[in-house]
């Protein structure tokens, strides 16, 4: 069972920006899009294993300072966009919390080896039939 990851509120910073898209009369007056900032590198809430998996999972989505920025502008209200950003962070953390399964090496079956070799011989035969008789000299 995976233990739940609890992040302190002080580690998450919200800023609100003007959102692209529909908004009616308020589109140029209100900042409804939420921008969540979470420093993955300096967070004390994450274990070292989860942190490394999260960094690998996010790749280029993290800034040079180790900050994850999630922009949420799906909804028309600040509250719903804020909750959407938190939900997306939660999904990312859940994915990073799951340890990867160990890969077990398996041998190819005898039938698959023989099938591959037969296919290879057939392919070589087809190619040899395409040659000009004069090319052999």
N, C-alpha and C positions, 0 to 999 in steps of 0.2 A: 504493500500500500504506500502511496506517495503522500508524504506529509505536505499539508497546504502551506503555501508561501504567503506570509503576511508582510506587507510593506507599510512602513510608517507614512503617515500623511505628510510629514515634513520632507520626505524624500521626493515627493511628487509636486511639481510646480505647474500651475495652469496660467495661461494667458489667453485672452480672447481677441480674435482678429476678425476683420470683416470677411464674410464668406462669399465665395463666388456662387453664382446660380440664383434661383428664385428667392424672393424675400418680400415682394410686394413693395409697399411704400417705405418700409423700413430698411430696404437693402443698402442704402448709403448712409444710414444714420446709426445703425446698431452693429456691434461686433458680436455676431452669434457663433462663429466658428471657434471651437476650442482647440488649443494647442497644448498637449501634455508633454512635459519634459521630465525624463527620469534618467538619472545618472547610473548606468549599469556598473561602471568600473568602481565608483566610490560607495555604492550601496552596501550598508551593513546588514540588510535584510536577506541578502542572497548568499547561499553557500558557494564555495569556490567551484564546485562541480556544475551547479546550475548557472553560475556566471559565465563559465567557459562555453557551456552549451548554448547559452543565450547569445553570446558574442558571435559564435559560429553561425547560429541560426539567422541572426540579423545581418551579418556581413557589412555591406556598404550603407545600411540604413542608420548606422551609428556615426555621430560626429567624431572629430579628432579628439575631443575631450572625453569621449566615452558616453555621450548623452544620446538617449533614444528620444526622438521627437515624433509624436503621433498627432496628425492633424485630423480633426473630425468636423466635417461640415455637412453631414448628411441631412441633419434636421434643421428646423428654423429657430429653435430655441437654444439658449446657452446650456441649460440644464441637461437637455437630451443629448447634445453634442458632447458635453462633459462626461456623461454616463457612457456614451458610445466609445469615447477614447479610453475610459477605464476598462470597459469590457474587452476592447482590443488588446490592451496591455495584459489583462488577465489571461486571455487566450494564448498570448506569446509566452507568458510565464508558465502556464500549464504544459505547453509543448516542450519548453526547456527543462521542466522538472522530470520528464519521463526519460529514464536512462536508456540509451540505445541497446538493442539486443545484440549479444555476441554472435558473430557469424561463425557458423560451423562449416568447416571445409568438407566438401563431399566429392567423392570420386564419380566420374561419368560412368554410366552403366555400359556394359559390354555391347549391348544392342546399339546404343548411341554412338559408340566408337566405330563399330562396324558400319553403321549407316553413314557416318561422316566419310569414312574411307571409300565406300562404294560411290558416294556422290562425287567425291574428289576424282576417282578414276574415270567416271562417266564424263565429267567436265573436261578432263585431260584428253579423253578420246575425241570428244566433240571438237576441241581446239586443234587436235592433230589432223582431223579430217578437213579442216579449212586450209591447211598448208598447200602450197604449190609443190608439185613433184620436183620442180627445178630448184627449190630452195634447199633441198637436202644435200646438194653437191657442194 
